[in-house]
Amino acid sequence: MSKHFRPLIAFFALTILILACALPQIPPVGQPTQSSGTAIPPASPDPNKVGTVVALTLTALVPGGSTATAPATGDPTTSLPRTFYYLAPDSAGLTQVFRIESDGTTRHQITSESVSVSDYDVSLVDGSVAYVANNQLLYSNADGSERRVLVDGDDVDPNNPFISTISSPVFSSDAQTLAYGYKGLQIYSFSADESELVIENQIDDVGGGLFVPRELYSPERYSPDGTKLLITLGYYEGASSAIYYPANGELVRLEGGEGALICCDDTEWSSDSTSFYAASPILGMFNSGLWKVDATTGAVTTLIQADAGGGNYNVADEAYLAPDGQLYFFFGTVSSPEGIIMRSPLQLVRSAPDGVTGRTVLSGEDFQLLNEALWSPDASFVIAAFAPTQEVYQGGQAEIIYLDGRPNVVLTPFAQQMKWGP
């Protein structure tokens, strides 16, 4: 490919990655999940709209859709360690929150909103759900009862949606508070029934009704011990992460890892809460690879660098440090003379915590169409959401991939934002 097109394609790579953090795409149920061949990217975005791309990372737009939800299709012998929550279209094509019980087959629709749900989280204490619909932050019990509005964000400015859009609810480990994005990082207290804006978004008014984000703040996930909150930092032309300490308000920014795009909830905490892993299978404006971040200092250690030499690049995704002390993730080394990778063949691997020592392939399956993965707590299996086509970058058919050689089991025809409940 001509070098003339490299900046545009690199920007496109960033655009897809950022949109993958926030823009749900609900494909028709029942389409095939895996295919081989060269990835065919969607049409390039309008370069004149570059100022809003990263801002949309923190903006949960309402997904469209017109497909009905099929019943859960898990094997009758399938069992799950916990309840399984996810987003999927209901019979009217609206995105709702669903739950599959630990038997792997019984499914419940939790929300029944008149507009699509864009973001949600589930309490590990009692299974209650916090979610966003119609720019409102809502809450319901685990069975969907006692629905109530916690925060009303009113109308969203279509020209500057990042200014007043509610997004990314995240329960604290004790379910006493709820972090969410709204004009910055907010913490809602259930006991006080009020929110506190702990970090305000930094936005520049450039005139003419145009506002440019200097730095935006949105929560990703709490550490297992509940003392730290990983947040996404959104910029005009990029994004990063930081660690927020609710007890004293300290914000620890990342140091090192130049060229890495560590953000947008593509991260996983270690069980001792001292660090988290981040991985990226996409190469363009930012590097692919695997990184470990020290949660105390913010220091980034590159475990697997992008450049493998000779026009080859390392890609990684969905890293999880399991209780057995081993690191499980998806990995591949692919040729890309132009240095642009959107989708590539991935294999399921296991290694020492450094991502390299003793790295062993666990499955010969091709995970090129992997959009999302949820590891079982003991890493005995992973639930993978496979895109129906190359061009879909959110959600897909959710399949249980067993690491002991058992055949895959389709858990549900479509799932997005997959999470474990209690």
C-alpha positions in Angstrom: 0.0 0.0 0.0 1.2 3.5 -0.8 2.7 5.5 2.1 0.4 8.2 1.1 -2.5 6.3 2.7 -0.7 5.3 5.9 -1.7 8.2 8.0 -5.4 7.7 7.0 -5.3 4.0 7.7 -3.5 4.6 11.0 -6.2 7.0 12.0 -8.8 4.5 10.9 -7.1 1.9 13.2 -7.5 4.3 16.1 -11.0 5.1 15.2 -12.1 1.5 15.2 -10.4 0.8 18.5 -12.0 3.8 20.1 -15.4 3.1 18.7 -15.0 -0.5 20.0 -15.0 0.9 23.5 -18.3 2.7 23.1 -20.4 2.0 20.0 -22.5 -1.1 20.3 -23.3 -2.9 17.0 -26.0 -5.5 17.2 -25.7 -7.9 14.2 -28.5 -10.2 13.1 -28.7 -13.4 15.2 -27.7 -16.7 13.6 -25.1 -15.5 11.2 -21.9 -17.6 11.0 -19.2 -16.7 13.5 -15.9 -17.6 12.0 -14.3 -17.0 8.7 -10.8 -16.8 7.2 -9.1 -14.4 4.9 -7.8 -10.8 4.8 -9.7 -8.3 7.0 -11.8 -5.8 5.0 -12.1 -2.6 6.9 -15.2 -0.4 6.8 -15.2 2.9 4.9 -12.7 5.4 6.3 -14.1 8.0 8.7 -14.4 11.7 7.8 -11.1 13.2 8.9 -12.9 16.5 9.6 -14.6 14.7 12.6 -11.4 13.7 14.2 -12.1 16.0 17.2 -15.0 13.9 18.4 -13.6 10.4 17.9 -12.0 10.0 21.3 -14.7 12.0 23.0 -17.1 9.3 21.8 -15.0 6.7 23.7 -16.6 8.0 26.8 -20.0 8.4 25.2 -22.3 5.5 25.2 -24.4 5.9 22.1 -27.7 4.2 21.7 -27.3 1.1 19.5 -29.6 0.4 16.7 -31.0 -3.0 15.9 -34.0 -4.8 14.5 -33.4 -8.4 15.4 -35.2 -10.6 17.9 -33.4 -12.3 20.8 -33.1 -16.1 20.4 -33.3 -18.3 23.4 -30.1 -19.4 25.2 -28.6 -22.4 23.5 -26.2 -23.7 26.1 -25.6 -27.5 26.4 -27.9 -29.0 29.0 -24.8 -30.3 30.8 -23.1 -26.9 30.8 -22.6 -25.3 34.2 -21.2 -21.9 35.0 -19.3 -20.8 38.1 -21.5 -17.7 38.5 -24.4 -16.0 36.8 -23.6 -14.6 33.4 -24.8 -11.1 32.4 -24.7 -9.5 29.0 -26.4 -7.1 26.5 -28.5 -8.4 23.7 -31.5 -7.3 21.6 -34.9 -8.1 22.9 -37.9 -9.1 20.7 -38.3 -5.5 19.6 -34.7 -5.1 18.6 -33.8 -2.9 21.7 -30.7 -3.7 23.6 -31.4 -4.9 27.1 -29.6 -6.6 30.0 -29.9 -10.4 30.2 -28.8 -13.0 32.7 -28.0 -16.7 32.2 -28.1 -18.7 35.4 -25.3 -21.0 36.5 -27.0 -24.0 34.9 -25.9 -22.5 31.6 -29.4 -22.6 30.0 -32.0 -20.6 32.1 -32.1 -17.0 30.8 -33.9 -13.9 32.2 -34.4 -10.5 30.6 -33.6 -8.0 33.4 -34.4 -4.7 31.8 -37.4 -3.7 29.6 -36.6 -0.2 28.6 -38.4 1.6 25.8 -35.0 2.6 24.4 -31.8 0.6 24.2 -29.5 0.2 27.2 -26.0 1.4 26.3 -23.9 0.6 29.4 -24.4 -1.4 32.6 -22.7 -3.1 35.5 -23.8 -5.8 37.9 -23.2 -5.9 41.7 -21.2 -9.0 42.8 -22.9 -8.7 46.2 -26.6 -9.3 45.2 -26.8 -9.2 41.4 -28.5 -5.9 41.2 -27.9 -3.9 38.0 -27.0 -0.3 37.3 -27.5 0.7 33.7 -27.8 3.7 31.3 -30.7 4.3 29.0 -32.1 7.5 27.6 -29.2 9.4 29.2 -30.4 8.3 32.7 -28.5 6.2 35.2 -31.0 3.6 36.5 -30.9 0.8 39.0 -32.9 -2.4 39.6 -32.9 -5.5 41.7 -31.4 -8.7 40.2 -34.9 -9.7 38.9 -35.5 -6.3 37.3 -37.9 -5.2 40.1 -37.8 -1.8 41.9 -36.5 0.1 38.9 -35.6 3.6 39.8 -33.7 6.6 38.3 -30.6 7.5 40.1 -29.4 10.3 37.9 -31.1 12.1 35.0 -28.7 13.6 32.5 -31.4 15.4 30.5 -30.9 16.0 26.8 -27.6 15.4 25.1 -26.1 18.1 22.8 -25.8 16.2 19.5 -22.9 18.5 18.5 -21.0 17.9 21.7 -22.3 14.6 23.1 -19.3 14.1 25.5 -20.3 17.2 27.5 -23.5 15.8 29.1 -23.7 12.1 28.4 -24.0 9.5 31.2 -21.9 6.4 30.7 -19.9 3.5 32.3 -21.5 2.7 35.6 -19.2 0.6 37.8 -20.1 -0.9 41.2 -17.7 -0.7 44.1 -16.8 -4.1 45.5 -19.1 -3.7 48.5 -21.9 -2.2 46.2 -22.1 0.8 48.5 -21.1 3.3 45.7 -21.4 3.5 42.0 -18.8 5.3 39.8 -20.0 6.6 36.4 -19.1 9.2 33.8 -21.0 12.4 33.6 -19.2 15.7 33.2 -16.3 13.9 34.7 -15.8 11.1 37.1 -18.8 10.8 39.5 -19.2 8.7 42.6 -22.8 8.0 43.6 -23.5 6.9 47.2 -26.5 4.7 47.8 -26.8 5.6 51.4 -26.7 9.3 50.8 -28.6 9.1 47.5 -26.3 11.7 45.9 -23.4 12.0 43.6 -20.0 13.7 44.0 -18.1 15.0 41.0 -14.6 13.9 42.1 -12.7 14.8 38.8 -14.3 17.3 36.4 -13.8 16.9 32.6 -11.4 19.5 31.1 -13.1 20.9 28.0 -12.0 23.9 25.9 -14.6 26.3 24.3 -13.1 27.2 21.0 -16.1 29.3 20.0 -18.9 28.9 17.5 -20.6 26.4 19.7 -17.7 24.0 19.4 -16.1 22.4 22.4 -12.9 20.3 22.3 -12.1 17.7 25.0 -8.7 18.4 26.7 -9.1 15.5 29.1 -12.2 13.4 29.9 -12.6 10.9 32.7 -14.7 7.7 32.8 -14.5 4.7 35.1 -13.4 1.2 33.9 -13.3 -1.2 36.9 -12.4 -1.4 40.5 -9.5 -3.4 41.8 -10.5 -6.7 43.5 -9.7 -5.2 46.9 -11.8 -2.1 46.1 -9.1 0.4 46.9 -8.4 1.5 43.4 -10.5 2.5 40.4 -9.1 2.2 36.9 -10.3 5.0 34.7 -10.0 6.0 31.0 -8.5 9.4 30.1 -9.9 10.6 26.8 -8.1 13.3 24.7 -8.7 15.1 21.4 -6.5 12.6 19.6 -5.8 9.7 21.9 -6.6 8.0 25.2 -4.9 6.5 28.2 -5.6 5.1 31.6 -5.0 6.2 35.2 -5.6 4.7 38.6 -7.8 6.7 41.0 -7.7 6.1 44.7 -11.1 6.9 46.2 -9.9 7.1 49.8 -7.7 10.1 49.2 -8.5 11.3 45.7 -5.1 10.6 44.3 -4.8 10.1 40.6 -1.8 8.0 39.4 -1.0 8.4 35.7 0.8 5.9 33.5 4.5 6.2 33.0 6.3 4.5 30.1 4.9 2.2 27.4 5.3 4.7 24.7 3.2 3.9 21.7 0.8 1.7 23.7 -3.0 2.5 23.8 -3.8 1.3 27.3 -7.4 2.3 27.9 -11.1 1.6 27.2 -11.6 -1.3 29.6 -9.3 -3.6 27.6 -7.6 -4.4 30.9 -7.6 -7.0 33.6 -6.6 -6.6 37.3 -4.3 -9.0 39.1 -6.0 -10.8 42.0 -3.8 -9.0 44.5 -4.8 -5.6 43.1 -1.1 -4.5 42.7 -1.1 -4.4 38.9 -3.2 -4.9 35.8 -2.5 -6.3 32.3 -3.5 -4.7 29.0 -3.3 -6.2 25.5 -4.0 -4.9 22.0 -4.4 -6.9 18.8 -4.6 -3.7 16.7 -1.7 -1.9 15.1 -1.7 1.4 13.4 -1.4 4.8 15.1 -0.7 2.8 18.3 1.2 -0.3 19.0 -0.1 -3.8 19.4 1.3 -5.9 22.2 1.1 -6.8 25.9 1.8 -4.7 28.9 1.8 -4.8 32.7 1.1 -1.7 34.8 2.1 -1.2 38.4 -1.0 0.2 40.1 1.1 2.1 42.8 3.5 3.9 40.5 1.7 3.7 37.1 4.9 2.3 35.6 4.2 0.4 32.3 6.3 -2.6 31.5 6.2 -3.9 27.9 6.0 -7.7 28.0 5.5 -8.3 24.3 6.5 -5.6 21.9 4.7 -5.0 18.6 7.6 -5.3 16.2 8.7 -9.0 15.8 11.2 -8.1 13.0 11.1 -8.7 9.2 7.7 -7.0 8.7 6.1 -9.2 11.3 4.2 -8.0 14.4 3.1 -9.5 17.7 -0.6 -9.1 18.6 -2.3 -10.0 21.9 -5.7 -9.7 23.4 -7.7 -10.5 26.6 -4.9 -11.2 29.1 -5.8 -12.8 32.4 -3.5 -13.7 35.3 -5.2 -16.8 36.8 -5.0 -18.2 40.3 -2.5 -20.8 39.2 0.0 -18.0 38.6 -0.1 -18.4 34.8 -1.0 -15.8 32.3 -3.7 -16.7 29.8 -4.3 -14.7 26.6 -4.8 -14.7 22.9 -1.7 -14.2 20.8 -0.3 -14.2 17.3 2.6 -13.1 15.2 1.5 -11.9 11.8 3.0 -10.3 8.7 2.1 -6.8 7.9 4.6 -4.9 5.7 2.5 -1.7 6.0 2.3 -1.9 9.8 -1.5 -1.9 9.9 -3.4 -4.7 11.5 -7.1 -4.7 12.2 -7.8 -8.4 12.5 -5.4 -11.3 12.6 -5.3 -15.0 13.4 -5.0 -15.5 17.2 -4.3 -18.6 19.2 -5.2 -19.2 22.8 -2.0 -19.5 24.9 -0.7 -19.8 28.4 2.6 -18.5 29.8 4.4 -17.3 32.9 3.3 -13.9 34.1 5.9 -12.3 31.8 3.9 -13.4 28.7 6.9 -15.1 27.2 8.4 -17.8 29.4 6.9 -21.2 28.7 4.3 -19.9 26.3 2.2 -22.8 25.1 -0.6 -23.0 22.6 -3.8 -24.4 24.3 -6.1 -24.5 21.3 -5.6 -24.8 17.5 -8.7 -22.8 16.9 -8.5 -19.5 15.0 -9.8 -16.6 17.0 -9.5 -14.0 14.2 -13.1 -12.8 14.7 -12.8 -12.5 18.5 -14.5 -9.3 19.7 -14.6 -9.9 23.4 -13.7 -12.6 26.0 -14.7 -13.4 29.6 -12.4 -15.7 31.5 -13.8 -18.1 34.1 -12.3 -17.3 37.5 -10.1 -20.4 37.5 -9.2 -20.1 33.8 -10.7 -23.5 33.0 -12.6 -22.0 30.1 -13.2 -18.7 28.4 -16.4 -17.3 26.9 -15.6 -15.8 23.5 -17.8 -13.5 21.5 -17.2 -14.1 17.8 -18.1 -11.4 15.2 -20.4 -12.6 12.5 -18.3 -10.7 9.9 -15.0 -9.0 9.7 -16.6 -5.5 9.8 -18.4 -6.0 13.1 -16.3 -5.0 16.1 -18.7 -5.3 19.0 -20.3 -8.5 20.4 -21.2 -11.7 18.7 -22.1 -15.3 19.3 -20.9 -16.3 22.8 -19.2 -19.7 22.9 -17.6 -21.5 25.8 -14.1 -22.5 24.9 -12.9 -25.3 27.2 -9.2 -25.7 27.8 -9.4 -29.4 28.5 -10.3 -30.3 24.9 -14.1 -30.5 25.2 -16.0 -29.1 22.2 -17.2 -25.5 22.2 -20.6 -24.8 23.6 -22.7 -21.9 22.2 -24.0 -20.1 25.3 -26.1 -17.5 23.4 -26.4 -16.3 19.8 -25.4 -12.8 20.7 -23.7 -11.2 23.7 -21.9 -7.9 24.3 -20.4 -6.4 27.5 -20.2 -9.8 29.1 -19.8 -9.9 32.9 -19.9 -12.3 35.8 -22.6 -11.8 38.4 -22.6 -13.3 41.9 
